[in-house]
Each structure stands twice: as C-alpha cells, then as structure tokens.
Amino acid sequence: MTGSLTLVWDEALAKYDFGPGHPLAPVRVELTIALARELGVLARPEVTVLAPASAQMTELELVHDADYIDAVRQAGLDGRGNGRYGLGTPDNPVFPGMHEASALVAGATLAAARAVWRGETVHAANIAGGLHHAMRRSASGFCVYNDPAIAIRWMLAEGAERIAYVDLDVHHGDGVQAAFYDDPRVMTISLHEHPATLFPGTGLASEIGCGDGQGYAVNVALPAGTGDAGWLRAFDAVVPPLLRSFAPEVLVSQHGCDSHRLDPLANLELSVDAQRRAQLMVHDLAHELTGGKWLLTGGGGYELVQVVPRSWTHLLAVAAGEPIDPGLPVPEAWRALAVERTGEDAPTRMTDGAPATYIPITSGVDPADRVDAAIINTCRAVFARHGLSAPM
C-alpha cells in the first residue's frame, strides 16, 4: 500500500535539548534524518518535508493550563526550576528557550495533524514528537508539552468524532491517557512494560477510563524481559480487534523505540525487526480503517546510534509506502557521521537479524505464561465493552 507522506522537520527541533548527559539527546533525531536522507527515503517523490511553526498559546491550552505554560516560559528565561510544575527535576531540567523549543515540537505535530485531517497528505510524521508523559499542569518524563494530545484535541475541535491513539513506547502513555480518560471519542491503547518495573508506574489493565470513557483506555502491561514473539503476539491480540470495533477516522501512533533490548532505560527485549513489523501492522490498519489517515510520532529511545536512527528510518520508509529491506547495508557515509557526532561505532545493516515472528493468540492461550496472562487481563477488562470476546 502506498500513500503520500509529509514529514514535518526543521533543524530547530533539535533545540529541544535538556543538556549534556541527559538521555533524550537530540542527536538521535538528527542522525535519524541523516540516515533517512542517505537511504533516499526523503528524496522519494511521494515525500514532502514541511517546516513547522510554533504552537500558539491557544493551541497549547487545548491540553495545558495557562499558568503552567507561563511557568515553562519563565523557567526558560530565568533558568530557575519550579517544583510545582515539575520543572527543574533530573528528568526535566530547565534549559534556555524551553518554552520556544517545546512549542515548536507541539507545532510540528499540529502541522502533521492539519495535513492529515485536511486531506493534504495521507500520512504525516513528526519524529521529534511523541512527548506523551506531559500532564495538564506539569512536565514529566522528559516531556514538557504533550504534542500528541494537543494534536488529537485539535482534530476533535475540527469535527473528528473517533480518533484512535496507539502507543508503542516501552513506557506507559500516561499523559495522553489522562487527557482523554473520560472521552469516548478517543481510544488510547498503550503497549508497555509493566508499571511494577518501570516509570511512570501506571498502565495496569484495570485502568480503563471513567464516566463515558470507560472501556476506551486500554493498557497492555507486559513483563520485563518480553521479547519479539511475545510483544508482537500481544499487539496482534489487542490492537487490531479493538481498532476494528472502534472504527476510527484517524489513527495516531507513538513509536518510542526504547522497547529495544539495547535501550539503557528499560527492560524489554525487542529487535529493530520487531519494531519494523509493528510499524507495518499500524500502517496496514490505517489503510484498512481510516482510508490511510495516519499521524505518527517518535517518542522514547535512548540507544542513540544502534537503535533509534534505524528504527525511525524504517518507520519513515513504511509511512512513505516503500519499506526498506532489513538486510540493506547501512551507508558508510552515515556510519562515519555517527562516529563523528558520538564517538560510537554504528551498525552495519538495517536489521538485527531477528525473524520478528509470533504465534497469534487464536492458536490457544496459556494462562501460566506471563505474556498471555497480560493479554488476558487486558482483554477481560475492555473487550466485552466493545462487543468482543476475550481469548480463553
């Protein structure tokens, strides 16, 4: 399946930078763009690169309180933290121009949302986005403004009636879930490491929404150590049936690649190949259910050379309708750039050599298996509310 891709990108997005030594290093995004260029992804005729404009105050206020936004702006001016708003913590240190850099990331995802919603493109991406932990009144988990939630709220204001949000980051998409916890127009599905072993400590299957939104928050909390086969099995068991039942008009996805086995901040054991397969599955679901309307973002990912650039270059190629052969060599020019920028030797191929296969849940369930138990918990919590049968 093919379709046009609008990539929202400007080098200024790399100014979202918490400083030396912080895990969320902007070089990961810069190296991704460089690798995509080297492999010809951005030169394809169906790909347009669009420069973003900063989100305005009224747009940020779709999700965030005005006093919080003012506090972010002030912190970026005077360099002082504000514990009331989660600013100045080890996770979210203050940096000069914090508001401006964060508003540009939000503006980039908004530009992608506008392009998709208005039919100017089929798919649109902001790989610098996906800052899914930011809350209405506080920064959290390296996230200042919650760009996916802002984009979703904007599309709702424009008349969207059903939007699905699929979060594949290893960390629970708590900020987006919180923004729409009582809203049945938005289904949030988060596939993440169990909160007992990872930040932010939320995302149990029992978190299903409240009020009219009951059943529209979906959480798959997977045990530490889950690998390709279990993670893909869980995705396949939960995401497609719920999306087909919900019938979204737009699909929004967050593709944090910190689920990789090399990521220093988490404990899942995925390969780049499994992440690529999930990207293909999300792409196919967008074409099946929304006419291709797909807004995609980056997210977490802290193995800056070995993982992030390859995973997100695969993502952009999938969105452009021409997936990259996993066995393709990594260009020597890019490998030299990676060494120059980071001092780290880069991978030689676009694959980890993993088969990225799984056994569908329809083949049978083993309640003693920890991954199957997580799948069962999620399905029992929400499937019946959507007329679906939980696996037995």
Phi, psi and omega in degrees: 000136180240171178173156182291149177235128170255117175262120178269115186207141170206145180301337179296340177297338178287355176283352171285089195217111181280000173108171183303136177088349179283139183299327183276068184279130183295344179300334180296323179283319178300317179292328176297311180298319180297319180292317178299322178293314181301325181272003175081008183296318185279349179269357181293144186297337181273002181253128175242135176257124186241130177280137182273161166247153181295144172295138179276167182305315182296329179286318176297326181287355171299334182234324189253147177288148183298322182291329175292315179300318177298322179294322177297315180299316182293319179298322178290340179272315186258351176077008181260140178285169178215096185300334179299329183247016177072022182257132181095015176272168175302323178289323187232064179294151179284142174220154181301136179071026183302315181297313184298317179294319181290322179293330178289321176299314178297320179295327178294317178291325175297319178297320177296318180296318179298316182298320179288311185296324182273002177076019180281342179207164176273310179241148175217144188226144165228095183287345175280353182266202183087029183276075197275356182267341184300135181257173184303321186236020180199149169281152180199141170054047179075010186241126181260304175245137186273087186297322178297318181294322178297316180296318179296315180298324178296316179295324175299317179295334179276356175118000177298141181250336180215116178235131176256137178239119180246122185247115183254008175297151179292338178264145179303136177281064191291323182292320178290318177303314182298324183294334186233025188296335181247017188245109182287355177283344183236120173261121176254128178237121181238126178249113191208169175290146184304137183296344177292340184239003185204147171306144006264013179081015177232175176106030173288157179300334182287349176278098188240007184102174180220163180056225179294344181271006180299129180094354183256358167255123186233129183228129176246103184262104187264145182293148173306141181094355178299133180253194186306307188298317180289319182293315178294323176299317179294316177303310184295326182287329190253311191291305184301314181296322179291318179295321179296323178290319183286327179055064182291155173275331180222142174249124176248132180225147178244126190244049172306131184254023177282005171281354181293149183296338180270354184296132184281351187250003184213183194226020170273170191231043183279162172254165171301327182294320177291322177297319177298319180296320177295322176301317178297321180293318178296316178303314181295322178295322178299318180288326180290322194250333188239010186069019178095358182292104188223119174252122184233146179229167170282226182154222179286176181140112193234007168265095201289333184248315187287331191241298192305308183298321179291314182298315184281336171292319172302317181300313180295322178293320176298315181294331178281354176089005179225079181304147179276137173300123181302332181279002183295136176294146173283129183302140181297324180298321179290321178299321178295320178297318180299318178296317181299319184279330188235343186079007185251136175294138184263159177294159184261342181225163182278007181236157167264001180078018181266146181287338180054048178249163179203164176255120181300151181296338180295346178283350181132155184241139175244098182300341178281343177281131187292326177291314178299323178298320178295319178298314181300316180302315180294313183296319179295330183286326189230339189300315184300330179293344180244018177073023182251153176263132177285145177298143183250000000 
